[in-house]
Amino acid sequence: MTDEALRARGSDIWIWALVALATASVVALAVVQRNRTGAERLPTGVVSAVELPLLGGGKAALPLGKVTLVDFWATWCAPCRISMPRVQKLWAEYQPRGMELYSVDTDDASPGREAEIRAFLRENGLRFPVAIDDGTASAAFSVSRLPTMLLLDRMGQIIWIHVGALTQSGEHALRAALDRAL
């Protein structure tokens, strides 16, 4: 009976040792991920290749050599509606400090698309310029969910990414990234 108890206890120790090792591995991975800079360089030519038509006419290229918030959204997107007033406020506050906003509407092409965008902007009190994506920008940045926001530094590196509604905590993180970049 004593031998059986010792064997059972020995197997319990191995199980707990494996659990502890797995836990330590997960914690170590989380620490490493948190300590990464988060900066990603875009593939060569992506930033300079993104040029889209502007709502109301003309074309807008993604600004080079400037801190730029790139915001992908659509008029039908409920989380986008939550984010847009914060984006408007941030643009108004940070534009004088040198931040550019590249606001990208991703609605499907339709005859009434521009009217829908204008109505959306008017209803939400938004005054920033809007680029109309034909899929080029979404593909260049691999955007698969809306809203998606990316902050590019002056070198074209992605230094901050946010997917989903921009809440108060997301706004604080974006402000901190903007303050560092500007």
Backbone torsions as a table, in degrees:
resi	resn	phi	psi	omega
1	MET	NA	-37.2	180.0
2	THR	-65.8	-40.3	178.3
3	ASP	-62.9	-40.4	178.5
4	GLU	-64.5	-40.5	179.5
5	ALA	-65.2	-40.7	179.3
6	LEU	-66.3	-41.1	178.4
7	ARG	-64.6	-42.0	178.8
8	ALA	-63.1	-43.2	179.1
9	ARG	-64.7	-38.9	178.2
10	GLY	-63.4	-39.9	178.7
11	SER	-70.5	-34.4	175.4
12	ASP	-62.8	-39.9	-179.9
13	ILE	-63.4	-42.3	178.6
14	TRP	-63.4	-40.9	179.4
15	ILE	-63.0	-46.5	-179.8
16	TRP	-66.8	-34.2	176.8
17	ALA	-64.4	-41.0	177.5
18	LEU	-66.0	-39.6	177.4
19	VAL	-62.5	-44.5	179.5
20	ALA	-63.4	-41.0	178.9
21	LEU	-64.5	-43.4	178.7
22	ALA	-63.6	-42.2	178.9
23	THR	-62.6	-45.1	179.2
24	ALA	-61.7	-38.2	178.7
25	SER	-64.0	-43.8	179.2
26	VAL	-63.6	-44.1	179.5
27	VAL	-63.4	-43.8	179.5
28	ALA	-61.8	-42.8	178.2
29	LEU	-62.5	-40.9	178.8
30	ALA	-63.4	-41.0	179.5
31	VAL	-65.2	-43.5	179.4
32	VAL	-62.4	-45.6	179.8
33	GLN	-62.0	-40.2	-179.2
34	ARG	-67.0	-33.4	-176.8
35	ASN	-83.3	-6.5	175.3
36	ARG	-65.4	151.0	-179.4
37	THR	-72.0	-24.9	-179.5
38	GLY	83.2	-6.0	-178.2
39	ALA	-77.9	131.4	176.2
40	GLU	-126.1	134.1	175.5
41	ARG	-86.8	133.2	176.9
42	LEU	-71.7	151.9	175.6
43	PRO	-55.3	144.5	-178.0
44	THR	-50.5	128.9	175.5
45	GLY	90.3	-11.2	-177.3
46	VAL	-62.3	-50.5	-176.4
47	VAL	-61.0	-45.6	-177.4
48	SER	-73.5	-19.4	-176.9
49	ALA	-86.2	-13.0	-176.3
50	VAL	-86.5	106.7	175.8
51	GLU	-137.7	123.4	-175.1
52	LEU	-126.9	156.1	174.0
53	PRO	-68.8	145.5	177.1
54	LEU	-92.0	147.7	172.4
55	LEU	-59.4	125.2	-179.5
56	GLY	93.4	-2.6	176.1
57	GLY	114.3	158.1	-178.0
58	GLY	87.5	-177.8	179.1
59	LYS	-130.8	153.9	177.6
60	ALA	-132.9	124.7	175.0
61	ALA	-95.3	151.6	175.3
62	LEU	-62.1	124.7	-176.0
63	PRO	-60.8	136.0	176.9
64	LEU	-101.1	141.9	177.0
65	GLY	75.3	15.9	-179.8
66	LYS	-131.0	152.0	172.4
67	VAL	-71.8	122.1	-172.3
68	THR	-132.7	128.0	171.6
69	LEU	-92.2	119.1	177.9
70	VAL	-104.0	119.2	-174.3
71	ASP	-120.4	113.5	177.7
72	PHE	-96.5	128.6	-176.5
73	TRP	-154.4	174.6	175.6
74	ALA	-147.9	155.4	-177.2
75	THR	-66.4	-27.8	-178.2
76	TRP	-84.7	-7.3	-171.5
77	CYS	-84.9	110.8	-179.0
78	ALA	-62.2	-45.8	177.1
79	PRO	-61.6	-28.4	177.2
80	CYS	-64.9	-40.1	179.1
81	ARG	-61.6	-33.8	177.4
82	ILE	-69.4	-40.6	-174.8
83	SER	-75.5	-35.4	-169.0
84	MET	-57.2	-41.9	177.1
85	PRO	-61.2	-35.8	177.1
86	ARG	-67.2	-40.1	178.2
87	VAL	-62.7	-44.0	178.0
88	GLN	-57.8	-47.2	-178.4
89	LYS	-63.6	-44.7	179.5
90	LEU	-64.5	-41.1	179.2
91	TRP	-62.0	-46.0	-179.5
92	ALA	-62.6	-36.8	-177.6
93	GLU	-78.9	-40.6	-173.1
94	TYR	-95.9	-15.5	179.1
95	GLN	-58.7	-44.0	178.1
96	PRO	-62.5	-21.1	179.1
97	ARG	-89.4	-2.4	175.2
98	GLY	112.4	3.1	177.7
99	MET	-79.5	136.4	173.6
100	GLU	-103.6	150.5	174.8
101	LEU	-118.0	126.8	174.9
102	TYR	-115.7	89.5	-176.9
103	SER	-87.6	121.4	-170.7
104	VAL	-118.7	111.3	174.6
105	ASP	-80.3	131.9	-176.6
106	THR	-113.7	14.7	178.7
107	ASP	-56.6	152.1	176.4
108	ASP	-64.0	146.2	177.7
109	ALA	-63.2	130.6	176.0
110	SER	-155.7	161.3	-179.6
111	PRO	-59.8	-31.7	-177.8
112	GLY	-98.9	13.8	-175.2
113	ARG	-58.2	-49.8	-177.2
114	GLU	-63.4	-38.2	177.7
115	ALA	-64.6	-39.6	178.1
116	GLU	-64.3	-41.4	179.3
117	ILE	-64.5	-46.7	179.7
118	ARG	-60.0	-42.6	178.9
119	ALA	-63.2	-42.5	178.0
120	PHE	-59.9	-47.4	-179.8
121	LEU	-62.3	-44.9	-179.8
122	ARG	-62.5	-47.9	-178.7
123	GLU	-60.9	-30.9	-176.3
124	ASN	-102.7	6.1	177.6
125	GLY	63.9	35.8	-177.3
126	LEU	-100.0	133.8	-173.9
127	ARG	-122.0	3.9	-177.7
128	PHE	-81.2	157.2	178.5
129	PRO	-68.5	149.4	-177.1
130	VAL	-127.5	129.2	173.2
131	ALA	-93.9	144.8	-176.9
132	ILE	-106.1	114.2	-175.5
133	ASP	-80.5	134.3	173.3
134	ASP	-102.1	13.6	-177.2
135	GLY	104.9	-15.6	-177.6
136	THR	-63.0	-52.0	-177.1
137	ALA	-69.1	-42.8	178.8
138	SER	-58.5	-41.8	178.7
139	ALA	-69.3	-41.5	-178.3
140	ALA	-61.3	-34.7	-178.5
141	PHE	-103.1	6.6	179.4
142	SER	53.4	46.6	-179.7
143	VAL	-81.8	125.8	179.9
144	SER	-123.6	-13.1	179.6
145	ARG	-135.3	153.1	-179.7
146	LEU	-121.6	150.0	-14.3
147	PRO	-72.3	152.1	172.1
148	THR	-127.3	129.3	178.2
149	MET	-122.0	138.7	177.2
150	LEU	-131.0	138.2	173.8
151	LEU	-109.2	123.8	179.1
152	LEU	-105.1	136.3	174.4
153	ASP	-82.6	-177.0	-176.5
154	ARG	-64.4	-19.9	-179.6
155	MET	-92.2	1.7	-179.7
156	GLY	84.1	12.8	177.4
157	GLN	-86.1	141.0	173.6
158	ILE	-78.3	117.3	-177.7
159	ILE	-110.9	-6.2	178.9
160	TRP	-159.1	136.3	178.2
161	ILE	-133.9	139.2	175.2
162	HIS	-141.8	129.2	176.6
163	VAL	-117.9	129.3	-179.0
164	GLY	109.2	-179.8	-178.8
165	ALA	-59.7	137.7	177.9
166	LEU	-83.0	101.3	-179.7
167	THR	-89.1	-177.0	-179.6
168	GLN	-61.0	-42.8	179.9
169	SER	-66.9	-37.7	175.9
170	GLY	-64.9	-38.2	177.6
171	GLU	-63.3	-41.0	178.5
172	HIS	-62.4	-41.8	178.9
173	ALA	-64.9	-40.3	178.2
174	LEU	-65.6	-43.2	177.9
175	ARG	-58.8	-43.1	179.8
176	ALA	-63.3	-41.9	178.2
177	ALA	-65.2	-40.6	178.0
178	LEU	-64.1	-44.9	-180.0
179	ASP	-60.7	-39.7	177.7
180	ARG	-67.6	-40.0	-174.5
181	ALA	-75.8	-32.2	-178.7
182	LEU	-87.0	NA	NA
